[in-house]
Amino acid sequence: MDEDGPRAAEEEPEPGRAKTFIRLNDLSGAGGRPGPGDREAGSGDSEAEALPYPALAPVVFFYLSQESRPRSWCLRLVCNPWFERVSMLVILLNCVTLGMFHPCEDIACDSPRCRILQSFDDFIFAFFAVEMIVKMIALGIFGKKCYLGDTWNRLDFFIVIAGMLEYSLDLQNVSFSAVRTVRVLRPLRAINRVPSMRILVTLLLDTLPMLGNVLLLCFFVFFIFGIVGVQLWAGLLRNRCFLPENFSIPYTVDLEQYYQTENEDENPFICSQPRENGMRYCRSIPTRREEGLECTLDYYSYNDTTNTSCVNWNQYYTNCSAGEHNPFKGAINFDNIGYAWIAIFQVITLEGWVDIMYFVMDAHSFYNFIYFILLIIVSGSLGASLRCS
């Protein structure tokens, strides 16, 4: 009892005396006294908490504080949730107006519909410009927490500047259609307004570097198959059945230089030269028909034709040689590595790849189907790898 009494007296402070707390494991010798660093940190935190908007820069443009009149108004407007909702409505309105605009018909913009759409477009651009200026005044321009410190705000800034350039060129009567295409980027401003959409887009952009190895493998597949296609079939899709060089055509007969089908661009008659082993030759050209009548006469019976007989001029297209045109307006061929990649890309999309395979088989060999089957299998495996990664 005697020992507990003094110890209890030591632990209980006297009335009116302040308590002194000692930090445990304090090796600095400072005890419970706050150091200079603590005092400065505490003062900085208190100053930041004293600001109306602690997360934003205290001063912008060297003298605009958060309490100053122009910036305080802009801060209230930017932080108001209705401001973003109105911006989203304007973006949706822009999507509607862009969908209603007809570039081919509204070149001069003389119709009432085009003028109304142009008025809406002017209003939308003015709103975006005012929105950018308000945000720059509220947040500042350069800095970590300022307007251009955010990547999506940089996109908004680029769209507004491109719109200003477009309007300046219109005032000077200068045609610069490439700048007008920047209008298409305006709906992308919605990404910055919807947080969940912004997270998804950012995640997608962050995963692109992880696909580098798969994309490199895709490049090698395109390159290898492209080289094989160029080495085997360069110029073969231009093969057509021509008339002989010494063939004389009567003046009253209008014949094409080479045999052409009814749908020549999408389904031409591609023949195989004698040195190749293709599946279609010039002797396979069908018989000529005129006004529903099948022609059976030859060249020497031209003067003896009647209403019930005609000359089969198709039988004289016997010279299979390279022409000037490739299928599908010259887009599908293996004349060089660039066009070969275009054909390979169409094959792996499985859109019209059978026609390309038949063209190659007609001009070169039946066994070329192995190339296309392997290409589809390898591209399918690469697609599965991309989905898994």
C-alpha positions as CSV (number, residue, x, y, z in Angstrom):
1,M,0.0,0.0,0.0
2,D,2.9,2.3,0.8
3,E,4.5,1.6,-2.5
4,D,1.4,2.1,-4.6
5,G,0.7,5.4,-2.9
6,P,3.7,7.3,-4.1
7,R,3.6,5.7,-7.5
8,A,0.0,6.8,-7.9
9,A,0.9,10.2,-6.8
10,E,3.6,10.5,-9.4
11,E,1.2,9.3,-12.2
12,E,-1.6,11.7,-11.2
13,P,-0.7,15.3,-12.0
14,E,-1.5,18.0,-9.6
15,P,-4.5,20.1,-10.3
16,G,-3.8,23.0,-12.6
17,R,-0.6,21.5,-14.0
18,A,-0.5,20.7,-17.7
19,K,0.1,17.1,-18.9
20,T,3.3,16.3,-20.7
21,F,3.3,13.5,-23.3
22,I,6.6,11.9,-24.3
23,R,6.8,10.1,-27.7
24,L,7.8,6.5,-27.6
25,N,10.9,5.4,-29.5
26,D,11.8,9.1,-30.0
27,L,15.6,9.1,-30.4
28,S,15.9,12.7,-31.5
29,G,15.8,14.0,-28.0
30,A,13.2,16.5,-28.9
31,G,10.6,14.8,-26.7
32,G,7.1,16.0,-27.3
33,R,8.1,19.4,-28.6
34,P,7.2,20.0,-32.3
35,G,10.1,20.6,-34.5
36,P,10.4,23.4,-37.1
37,G,9.5,21.0,-40.0
38,D,6.3,20.0,-38.2
39,R,5.4,23.6,-37.7
40,E,5.9,24.4,-41.4
41,A,4.1,21.4,-42.6
42,G,1.2,22.1,-40.3
43,S,1.1,25.7,-41.4
44,G,1.1,24.6,-45.1
45,D,-1.8,22.2,-44.6
46,S,-3.8,24.8,-42.7
47,E,-3.2,27.3,-45.5
48,A,-4.3,24.7,-48.1
49,E,-7.4,23.8,-46.1
50,A,-8.2,27.5,-45.7
51,L,-8.6,27.8,-49.5
52,P,-12.1,27.4,-51.0
53,Y,-10.8,24.8,-53.5
54,P,-7.7,23.1,-51.9
55,A,-7.1,20.8,-54.8
56,L,-6.6,23.6,-57.3
57,A,-3.8,26.1,-57.7
58,P,-3.9,28.9,-55.2
59,V,-2.8,31.6,-57.7
60,V,-3.0,31.7,-61.6
61,F,-1.9,34.3,-64.0
62,F,0.5,35.6,-61.3
63,Y,-2.2,37.5,-59.4
64,L,-5.6,35.8,-59.7
65,S,-6.3,34.1,-56.4
66,Q,-9.2,31.8,-55.7
67,E,-11.1,34.7,-53.9
68,S,-10.6,37.2,-56.7
69,R,-13.7,38.2,-58.7
70,P,-13.1,36.8,-62.2
71,R,-11.6,33.5,-61.0
72,S,-14.1,32.9,-58.2
73,W,-17.0,33.2,-60.7
74,C,-15.3,30.8,-63.1
75,L,-14.5,28.4,-60.2
76,R,-18.1,28.3,-59.1
77,L,-19.2,27.7,-62.7
78,V,-16.7,24.9,-63.4
79,C,-17.4,23.1,-60.1
80,N,-21.2,23.3,-60.6
81,P,-22.4,19.8,-61.7
82,W,-24.9,21.4,-64.1
83,F,-22.0,22.9,-66.1
84,E,-20.8,19.4,-67.1
85,R,-24.4,18.3,-67.8
86,V,-24.9,21.3,-70.1
87,S,-21.6,20.5,-71.9
88,M,-22.8,16.9,-72.4
89,L,-26.1,18.1,-73.9
90,V,-24.2,20.4,-76.3
91,I,-21.9,17.5,-77.3
92,L,-25.0,15.3,-78.1
93,L,-26.5,18.2,-80.1
94,N,-23.2,18.3,-82.0
95,C,-23.5,14.6,-82.8
96,V,-27.0,15.1,-84.2
97,T,-26.0,18.1,-86.3
98,L,-23.0,16.3,-87.7
99,G,-25.2,13.3,-88.7
100,M,-27.7,15.6,-90.5
101,F,-25.0,17.4,-92.5
102,H,-24.6,16.4,-96.2
103,P,-21.2,17.4,-97.4
104,C,-21.9,16.5,-101.1
105,E,-25.2,18.4,-101.3
106,D,-24.4,21.4,-99.0
107,I,-21.3,22.7,-100.7
108,A,-22.7,26.2,-101.2
109,C,-25.0,25.9,-98.2
110,D,-28.0,27.6,-99.8
111,S,-30.8,25.5,-98.5
112,P,-32.6,26.4,-95.3
113,R,-31.7,23.1,-93.6
114,C,-28.0,23.7,-94.2
115,R,-28.3,27.3,-92.8
116,I,-30.0,26.1,-89.7
117,L,-27.3,23.4,-89.2
118,Q,-24.6,26.0,-89.8
119,S,-26.2,28.2,-87.1
120,F,-26.2,25.3,-84.7
121,D,-22.6,24.6,-85.5
122,D,-21.6,28.2,-84.9
123,F,-23.4,28.1,-81.5
124,I,-21.6,24.8,-80.6
125,F,-18.2,26.2,-81.5
126,A,-18.9,29.4,-79.5
127,F,-19.9,27.3,-76.5
128,F,-16.8,25.2,-76.6
129,A,-14.6,28.3,-77.0
130,V,-16.3,30.0,-74.0
131,E,-16.0,26.8,-72.0
132,M,-12.3,26.6,-72.7
133,I,-11.7,30.2,-71.6
134,V,-13.7,29.7,-68.4
135,K,-11.7,26.6,-67.5
136,M,-8.4,28.4,-68.3
137,I,-9.3,31.3,-66.0
138,A,-10.5,28.9,-63.2
139,L,-7.7,26.3,-63.4
140,G,-4.8,28.2,-65.1
141,I,-3.1,27.2,-68.3
142,F,0.3,25.7,-67.6
143,G,1.0,23.5,-64.6
144,K,0.3,20.2,-63.0
145,K,-3.2,21.1,-61.8
146,C,-3.9,23.5,-64.6
147,Y,-6.0,23.2,-67.8
148,L,-3.3,21.9,-70.1
149,G,-2.0,19.5,-67.5
150,D,-4.8,17.1,-68.4
151,T,-4.5,15.1,-71.6
152,W,-8.2,15.3,-72.3
153,N,-8.2,19.0,-71.9
154,R,-5.4,19.2,-74.5
155,L,-7.7,17.4,-76.9
156,D,-10.4,20.0,-76.2
157,F,-7.9,22.8,-76.8
158,F,-6.8,21.2,-80.1
159,I,-10.4,21.0,-81.3
160,V,-11.2,24.6,-80.4
161,I,-7.9,25.9,-82.1
162,A,-8.7,23.9,-85.2
163,G,-12.2,25.4,-85.3
164,M,-10.7,28.9,-85.0
165,L,-8.4,28.1,-87.9
166,E,-11.4,26.9,-90.0
167,Y,-13.4,30.0,-89.3
168,S,-10.4,32.2,-90.2
169,L,-10.0,30.4,-93.5
170,D,-13.7,30.8,-94.3
171,L,-13.4,34.5,-93.8
172,Q,-10.6,34.7,-96.3
173,N,-12.4,32.4,-98.8
174,V,-9.7,29.8,-98.6
175,S,-10.7,26.1,-99.0
176,F,-9.1,23.9,-96.4
177,S,-11.2,20.8,-96.2
178,A,-8.7,18.9,-94.1
179,V,-9.4,21.3,-91.1
180,R,-13.1,20.6,-91.4
181,T,-12.5,16.9,-90.6
182,V,-11.5,18.0,-87.0
183,R,-15.3,18.4,-86.4
184,V,-15.5,14.7,-86.2
185,L,-13.3,14.8,-83.1
186,R,-15.9,16.9,-81.2
187,P,-17.9,13.9,-79.9
188,L,-14.7,12.6,-78.3
189,R,-15.1,15.5,-75.8
190,A,-17.8,13.3,-74.1
191,I,-15.0,11.0,-72.9
192,N,-13.8,13.8,-70.6
193,R,-17.3,14.3,-69.2
194,V,-18.1,10.7,-68.3
195,P,-15.6,9.4,-65.7
196,S,-16.3,5.7,-66.3
197,M,-15.8,6.1,-70.1
198,R,-12.6,8.0,-69.4
199,I,-11.3,5.1,-67.2
200,L,-12.1,2.6,-69.9
201,V,-10.4,4.5,-72.7
202,T,-7.4,5.2,-70.5
203,L,-7.2,1.5,-69.6
204,L,-7.4,0.6,-73.3
205,L,-4.6,3.0,-74.2
206,D,-2.5,1.6,-71.3
207,T,-2.8,-2.0,-72.6
208,L,-1.7,-1.1,-76.1
209,P,2.1,-1.4,-75.3
210,M,1.4,-4.9,-74.0
211,L,0.3,-6.0,-77.4
212,G,3.6,-5.0,-79.0
213,N,4.9,-8.6,-79.4
214,V,1.6,-9.8,-80.9
215,L,1.5,-6.9,-83.4
216,L,5.2,-7.5,-84.3
217,L,4.2,-11.1,-85.1
218,C,1.3,-9.9,-87.2
219,F,3.7,-7.7,-89.1
220,F,6.0,-10.7,-89.8
221,V,3.0,-12.8,-91.0
222,F,1.9,-10.0,-93.4
223,F,5.5,-9.6,-94.6
224,I,6.1,-13.3,-95.2
225,F,2.8,-14.0,-96.9
226,G,3.1,-10.8,-98.9
227,I,6.6,-11.8,-100.2
228,V,5.2,-15.2,-101.2
229,G,2.3,-13.7,-103.0
230,V,4.5,-11.2,-104.9
231,Q,6.9,-13.9,-106.0
232,L,4.2,-16.2,-107.3
233,W,1.5,-14.0,-108.7
234,A,3.0,-10.6,-109.6
235,G,1.1,-9.3,-112.6
236,L,-1.0,-12.4,-113.1
237,L,-4.3,-10.8,-112.1
238,R,-4.0,-8.5,-115.1
239,N,-4.2,-11.5,-117.5
240,R,-6.9,-11.0,-120.1
241,C,-7.9,-12.7,-123.4
242,F,-6.9,-10.4,-126.3
243,L,-7.4,-10.6,-130.0
244,P,-4.5,-11.7,-132.1
245,E,-2.1,-9.0,-133.3
246,N,-2.8,-9.5,-137.0
247,F,-6.5,-9.8,-136.6
248,S,-8.5,-7.3,-138.7
249,I,-11.8,-6.2,-137.4
250,P,-14.5,-5.0,-139.8
251,Y,-15.3,-1.3,-139.6
252,T,-18.9,-1.9,-138.8
253,V,-18.1,-4.1,-135.8
254,D,-17.3,-2.5,-132.4
255,L,-15.2,-5.0,-130.4
256,E,-13.3,-4.5,-127.2
257,Q,-9.6,-4.9,-127.1
258,Y,-9.9,-7.9,-124.8
259,Y,-12.8,-10.0,-123.7
260,Q,-14.9,-8.4,-121.0
261,T,-17.7,-9.8,-118.8
262,E,-20.9,-8.0,-117.9
263,N,-19.4,-7.2,-114.4
264,E,-15.8,-6.7,-115.5
265,D,-14.6,-4.8,-112.4
266,E,-15.7,-7.4,-109.8
267,N,-15.8,-10.6,-111.8
268,P,-13.3,-10.3,-114.8
269,F,-12.3,-13.2,-117.0
270,I,-8.7,-13.9,-115.8
271,C,-7.0,-16.4,-118.0
272,S,-3.9,-18.6,-117.5
273,Q,-0.9,-18.2,-119.8
274,P,0.6,-21.2,-121.5
275,R,3.5,-21.3,-119.1
276,E,1.2,-21.5,-116.1
277,N,-1.1,-24.2,-114.9
278,G,-4.2,-22.2,-114.2
279,M,-7.8,-23.4,-114.3
280,R,-9.2,-21.0,-116.9
281,Y,-8.0,-20.5,-120.5
282,C,-9.2,-18.4,-123.4
283,R,-10.9,-21.3,-125.0
284,S,-13.3,-21.3,-122.1
285,I,-14.8,-18.0,-123.1
286,P,-18.6,-18.5,-123.5
287,T,-20.3,-18.1,-126.9
288,R,-21.3,-14.5,-127.8
289,R,-25.0,-13.7,-127.6
290,E,-26.7,-10.8,-129.3
291,E,-30.3,-9.8,-128.4
292,G,-30.9,-13.3,-126.9
293,L,-29.6,-15.0,-130.0
294,E,-26.6,-17.4,-129.7
295,C,-24.0,-16.6,-132.3
296,T,-22.5,-19.6,-134.1
297,L,-21.0,-18.2,-137.4
298,D,-17.3,-17.5,-138.0
299,Y,-15.4,-14.5,-139.4
300,Y,-15.8,-15.6,-143.0
301,S,-19.5,-15.7,-142.7
302,Y,-19.8,-12.1,-141.6
303,N,-21.4,-10.9,-144.9
304,D,-23.9,-13.8,-144.7
305,T,-25.4,-12.9,-141.4
306,T,-29.2,-12.7,-141.0
307,N,-31.7,-11.9,-138.3
308,T,-31.4,-15.4,-137.1
309,S,-27.6,-15.8,-137.2
310,C,-24.5,-13.8,-136.0
311,V,-20.8,-14.1,-135.8
312,N,-19.3,-15.5,-132.6
313,W,-16.5,-12.9,-132.2
314,N,-15.6,-14.3,-128.7
315,Q,-13.9,-17.3,-130.3
316,Y,-11.1,-15.0,-131.6
317,Y,-10.0,-13.8,-128.1
318,T,-7.2,-16.4,-128.0
319,N,-4.2,-14.4,-126.9
320,C,-3.8,-14.5,-123.1
321,S,-1.4,-11.7,-122.0
322,A,-1.1,-9.1,-119.3
323,G,-3.3,-6.1,-119.6
324,E,-3.5,-2.8,-117.6
325,H,-6.3,-3.4,-115.1
326,N,-6.6,-5.4,-112.0
327,P,-9.8,-6.5,-110.3
328,F,-11.8,-4.2,-108.1
329,K,-10.6,-1.0,-109.7
330,G,-7.0,-2.1,-109.4
331,A,-7.1,-2.5,-105.6
332,I,-6.7,-6.3,-105.5
333,N,-3.4,-7.6,-106.9
334,F,0.0,-8.9,-105.9
335,D,2.1,-6.6,-108.1
336,N,4.1,-5.2,-105.1
337,I,4.2,-5.7,-101.3
338,G,1.9,-2.8,-100.6
339,Y,-1.0,-4.2,-102.7
340,A,-0.2,-7.7,-101.4
341,W,-0.9,-6.5,-97.9
342,I,-4.2,-5.0,-99.0
343,A,-5.2,-8.3,-100.5
344,I,-4.0,-10.2,-97.4
345,F,-6.0,-7.9,-95.1
346,Q,-9.2,-8.5,-97.1
347,V,-8.5,-12.3,-96.9
348,I,-8.1,-12.3,-93.1
349,T,-11.3,-10.3,-92.7
350,L,-13.1,-13.2,-94.5
351,E,-14.9,-10.6,-96.7
352,G,-14.7,-11.6,-100.4
353,W,-11.6,-13.8,-99.9
354,V,-13.1,-16.6,-102.0
355,D,-13.1,-14.3,-105.1
356,I,-9.4,-13.5,-104.6
357,M,-8.6,-17.1,-104.3
358,Y,-10.5,-18.0,-107.4
359,F,-8.7,-15.2,-109.4
360,V,-5.3,-16.6,-108.3
361,M,-6.3,-20.2,-109.0
362,D,-7.6,-19.3,-112.5
363,A,-4.4,-17.5,-113.4
364,H,-1.8,-19.7,-111.8
365,S,-2.6,-23.1,-110.3
366,F,-5.3,-25.0,-108.5
367,Y,-3.1,-25.7,-105.5
368,N,-2.9,-22.0,-104.6
369,F,-5.8,-22.6,-102.2
370,I,-3.3,-23.9,-99.7
371,Y,-1.9,-20.4,-99.4
372,F,-5.2,-18.9,-98.5
373,I,-6.2,-21.7,-96.1
374,L,-2.9,-21.3,-94.2
375,L,-3.3,-17.6,-94.1
376,I,-6.8,-17.8,-92.6
377,I,-5.6,-20.4,-90.0
378,V,-2.6,-18.3,-89.0
379,S,-4.6,-15.1,-88.8
380,G,-7.3,-16.8,-86.7
381,S,-4.6,-18.0,-84.3
382,L,-3.2,-14.4,-84.1
383,G,-6.7,-13.1,-83.4
384,A,-7.1,-15.5,-80.6
385,S,-3.8,-14.4,-79.1
386,L,-4.9,-10.8,-79.3
387,R,-8.1,-11.6,-77.5
388,C,-6.3,-13.6,-74.8
389,S,-3.7,-10.9,-74.2
